[in-house]
Amino acid sequence: MYRFAPSPTGDMHIGNLRAALFNYICSLQDKSGFILRIEDTDNARNIDGKDKEIFEILTKFGIKWDTLYYQSKNLKFHQEFAAKLLHDKKAFLCFCDEATLEAKKEAAKARGEAYRYDGTCEHLSDDEVLNNPRPAAVRLKIKNEPQSFVDAIKGEVKFEPQNIDSFVLLRADKTPTYNFACAIDDMLEGVTFVIRGEDHVSNTPKQNLIRQALGYTGKIDYAHLPIILNIEGKKMSKRENSSSVKWLLQKGYMPEAIANYLILLGNKTPCEIFSLNDAVEWFDIKNISKSPAKFDEDKLAQINREHIKLASDERLKELGFDRPNLARFYTQESSLIPEIKAKIDQIYSSKTVLGEWSDNANLIKNVVLNLDIPDSFDEFRNTIINATSLKGKALFMPLRLLLTGAEHGPELKELYPLIKDEIKEIVSK
């Protein structure tokens, strides 16, 4: 069982989408099922409507979930399992307030050490616990032994005892921390494989320890994806426009092209241009590179052009192209949907040719409006030449302006077959 577990706290990042795609592909390969879990326990950071935006984006990318969970609905289970760990003496109540903990963190920082909880409350007597009036968090008791797990991409990952302290499971307000809620939910939902970003590597041993303390024997495998770098080779910031899936879609990239590129990044693939269904046939998470992948928008643009060329007429009409053949034709000049639409719209818009080409344009226009439009561009051109005596630039510049509304563009001979049936309408505008 695979899952994708986003938080409704901001725009979906391309790293999130990449993880969603990989989990979904793997779920289709072994037909195990795919869970979408909205991790909404951080009420202070949740943004209204972001969950619906997540649904819409995943749907645009063809990602379908078998089950939908909201993490906040599992709060009673989080609290019950925390109570069980306390009862089994595998967790303890911690009465340290934020000010005290912050002072200890600053002291550790001043010594040049990483802060680790020092166990102040772990060995309190029953009387000290019962008579303490302060609110208490719940912390997991940690054995002083190394932890490790095998990552499908990174291989064996080890953590020394000093790198994992008695971390908080349940805050003083009785809400779960990320690691506790995530560990419990994966356990309850029967998740067997987690593919996520490498920023979660240090969370994995903690989540494994939580389930072990609860006596859970189910095995969960992991694959942690290397970060995505920008074109300068630096970690991609959420403030960069191209890191936002919503921004990429609004700019005019097809979901098919974005998915293709994210699956291609840092991966060994049998070809460069493919669909999500193609990837299901050959994708292997073990082929993902251990090294960070660099996001190149120029490469994405090239892939976008190829997907516009390959798209069916029906798909292009869904994207707003009334004339699919023209959309494919204009990929030789542009990569983005709005740019291509603008060039096509210009052909069918009102055009007034001014300046030095005005008179020649009127001559050509009168000839075209009274002409039986031939199938051949050469015949079309020669007829205009014979009727007007115009040649060279004096012919082609006003003709181009009449047909396309632009001084520069594709070869008119290549464009002609696509517009010849509407040429009288085009030049009369």
N, C-alpha and C positions, 0 to 999 in steps of 0.2 A: 504494500500500500504506500502510495506516494502522496505528498501534500505540498501545497503552497500556502504560506502563512504570512500575508502582508499586514501591515498596520495602517489604519485609515488616518494617518497623520500628515500626509503630504502627497505630492504627485508621485506616480510610480516611476522609479528610476530604471534605466535600462539594465542595471545589474539584477534588479528584482524580476524584471520580465525574462531575462536570460535564465534565471533559476526556475521560473514558472514553466518556461518552454522545455527545459531539460527534464524536469519532474514529469511533465505531461507526456513527453515522448516516451520516457521509460515506462510509464503506466500503460501506455498503449502497446508497447512491445510485449510486456508479460501479462497484459489484461488483468492487472491486479486491482485497479481502481484509483481514482484521483480525488483528493479532498481539497476543498478550499476553506481555509480557516481565517477569519478576520480577527486579528489579535487586537482587540479593542479595550484592553483593561487599563490603558493609560488615559483616563478621562480628561486630564488636563490638556493633553496634546491631540486628542481626537478631533477631527474636522467633520462637521455634518456633511453628509453626501459623498464623502470620499469612498465609502464602501460601494455605493452604486457606481461610482466612476471606475473602480477596480473591476466590477462586473462587466461594464461596458467595454473596457479595454481588452480584457481577456476574451470576451466574445468576438471582438473584431479580429483577434488573432487566432480564432478557431479553437480556443481552449475551453473544453467542457468539463465541468466537475460533476462527480457522482453524488457528493454530499457537501453541504454548506454548514459550517459551524461559526458561531460567534463565541469567542473565548470567554467573554463576560458571562455567558450563560452557564459556564462550568464553575463559577465561583464557589458554589456549595461543595463541589468535589475537591477543589483546591484546599478549602478550609478543613474538610473532613480528613484529607490525607495528611495535612499538617498536624491535626490532633492525633492521628494514629502514630506518627513519628514521635510526637511528644510522649505518648503513652508507652511506646516501645523503647523509650530512652535513647532514640537515635537522633533526636533533636532537643534543643533546650531553649528556654525563654531568655531573651537578651533585653535588659532594661537600659542599656546605654543610650543616652539621648544624642541628637545630631551634633550638638555643640561639642560634646566630649569626643565623639568619633572624629569630627572635623579637626579638633586640636591634635589628636593622635596622628591623623593623616599629614598635617602640616609638619609635625615633628619628624615623621619618617622622611618626608620630602627634604627637610633641612639636613638630615643625615645622609641623604643620597640613596635612600632605600625605598623599595616598593612597599606600600602599606599592606599589612596583613592583620586581620582581626586577632587580638592577643588573648582571646579566651577569658576575658574578665568575668563573664556571667556563666560560663560553662559549668563551673563547679559550685554554684551557689547551693546552700542547704535548702531543704523544703521550707523551713521557716522563713529564710531570706526571700524565697520566691513568693510565698503566700502573703507575707507582710509588706511587700514592695508596692507602693501606691502608683508607681509610674506605669505608663503603657509599655507593653513588651512586644518585641518582634520575635519571630521564631527562626532560629539558625540550625543548620544541619551540623551534626557532629562529624568531624572528619578524622579518619585514621591517618597516621603519619606514614603513608606509603605512596610510592609513585603510581601514576595513572597513565594509561595509554589506550589508544584505539587505532584501528587500521582504516585509513582514508583511501577511498577508491582512486583518488587523484594523487595525493601526497605520500601514500604509503603509511608506515607506522609513525604515529605522532605521540611523543612522550611528554609527560608533565611531572616535574619533581615535586615532592611533598610541599616544599615551601611556596610553591606557586598556586596552591589552592588552600584557602582558609575556610573557617566555618562560616560560610556565606548565608545570607538572609534568604529564607523561603517565603515567609509571610511578614509583611510590614506591620508596624504597630497599629495601623488602621485596618488590619485584617485583610488587606488586598495582597495578592501574590506578586512576587517579583517575576521578571521575564522568564528566568531559567526554571523556576518552579512551575509556573503555569504551562510553559512549553513542554517540560518533561512529563507532566501529568497528562496533558492533552494528547501528546503523541502515544502515550501508553493506552489511554482510554479508547483512542480512535484506531488502534491497531496499525499504526504506521510502522513500516519495516525498512524504509530507505529514505534518508533525508539528503537532498541536494540543496545547498545554500551557499552564501558567500563566505569567503575565508575570514571575514571579521567575526564569524561565529565559532571559529576553531576553539578558542579558550572556553566557550560555553559548553562544548560537548562533554568533557569529563565531568562537569558539574551536573549536567542533565543525566548522565549515566549513573553517577553516584546517588542521585535522588531515586531513580528507579530501583537501583540495587537495594537501597535502604528499605524500600517498600516491598521487597521480595519479588519484584517483577523479573521474570526469566526470559521474556521475549527479546529477540535480538533486533537491534536497529543498526543498520549500516549507514555510513556517511560518505559524502563527497563534498568537499569545500572548494568552491570555484575561486580562482585567483581574481584579484581586483581588475577593473577596467581602467586603463590609463587614457588620458587625453592625447592629442597629437604631439604635445611637447614632452610626453613621457611622464607626466605627473598624474597622481591619483585624481580621477575625475570628481569634481566637486558637484554637489547637488545644485549649486548656483549656476552651473554651466547649462545653457539652454539645451544643448544636444544630449544632456544626461536624462532629460525628461521625455518619457514616451509620448505624453500628450503633446508636447511641443513638436516632436518629430512628425506626428500624425498631422498636426495643424499646418506644418510647413509644407506638407505634400508628399511625404513618403508613404508608400503602400505598406500595410501591415505585413503582407507577404515578403516584401523586401527587407523590412526591419528584422523579421523573424529569421530569414535566410542569413542576414549578416551576423546576427547574434549567435546563431548556431555555428557559423563559420569561424568566428573569432577564437583564436587559440585552439583550433580543432583540426584533426586530420579527416578530411572529407573526400569522397571519390570524385566530386565535381564541385564547381563554384556556385552555380545557379541551381536551386532546388526548392521544392515546396516542403511544407511541414510533413505531409504524407510521405514524400520521398525520404525524408530524414528518419522516419520511423523504421524504414527498411534496413538502414545501416548504422544508425547512431550507436556509439559506445562511449559511455561516460569516462572510461579509462583512457580514451584518446585525447582528452582535454589536457592541454599543456599545464605544467606546474607553474609556469611563468605568467606574469600579468599580460593581458592582451591590450593592444593599443587601438582605440576607437578612431577611425578615419572617416570623416563625413564624406569626403570625396569618393571613397570606395563604396560607401552606402549609396551615394547618388548613382554610381555606375550600375550597381545591383538593381536599383529602383528602375532605371531605364530598361534593363533586361526583363524585369517583371511586367512592365507596361507592355512591352512587345509581345510577351508570352500570354498575357491575359486574354480571356475570351471576350467576345463582344458584350455578353451579358455582364461580366465583371466590370468592364470599363464603363458601361452605362450606370452601374451601381455607384461608380466613383464620379459620375457627373459628366461623362463624355457622351454626347449625343451622336458623335461621329467617330466610332472606335478606330477606323482605319487612319484617320487624320491624327488621332492621338498617338498611334504607333509610329506614324511617319515623323512626327515632330520630336520623337526621342533623339533624333540625330542632332537636335539643337538644344534641347532642354531635358532635365532629369526629374523635375518636380511637377506634380499635378497642376498647381495653380499657374505655373509658367506656361505649360503646354496649353491649358485652357485659354489663357490670355492670347496666345498666338492664333488659336483657332477662332476665338471670338473676334479677333481683329479682321479676319478674312470676311466675316459675315456682318461686320459693323459698317455704318455709314462712313464713306471716305471722300474727302475733298482734296484733290491734288492741286497744290498751289505752286507759285514760283515758276522756275524755268521749264518744268515738265507739264504745266497746266494745259497748254494748247495741244501738245502731243497726246496727252491723256484723253482729251475730249475727242480727238480724231479716232483713237483706238476704240474708245467706248462706243462711238457711233457705228463703227464697223462690226464690233462684237454683237451689238444689240440687233443687228440686221443680218446676222450670219446663221447658217445652219451649222451648228457646232460639230466639227469633225472628231473622230476618235483619236486621231494622231495629233500630237503637239506640233510636230514639224509642219503638218498641213495647216494647222491653226495659225502658226507663226507666219508661214509663207503667204497665207491669204491676207493677213494684216499688212505685211510688207508690200504686197502688190497693190493694196487699196490705199496705202498712206505714203508709200515711198520712204518710210522710216527704217533706219538700220542701226545696228550697234547699240550704244548706250541710249541714243535718242528713242529707240524702240523699247529696249528691255527695262529701263528705269521706270518710265511711266506705266508700262504693263505690270511690272512687279508691284508698284504702288496701288494700281487698280485692283489687283488680285489679292494682295496680302496686307496692304496698308503699311508696309515696312520697306525701307530702302535696301535692307539686306535680308537674306534668308536662304532657304534651300533652293536647289535647282528647280526652275519653273517646269522643266520637262518632266521631272519626277513628281511634282505636285499636281500637274495637269490632270492625269487620269482620275485622281481622287476628287476633283472639284468640277470637272467639265460639265457634268449634268446640271450644275447650278451656276455656271459661269455668268449667264445673263443676269441672274439675280444678284450675284456678287458685284459685278461692275456697275450695276444701276444704283447701288446704294450710295 
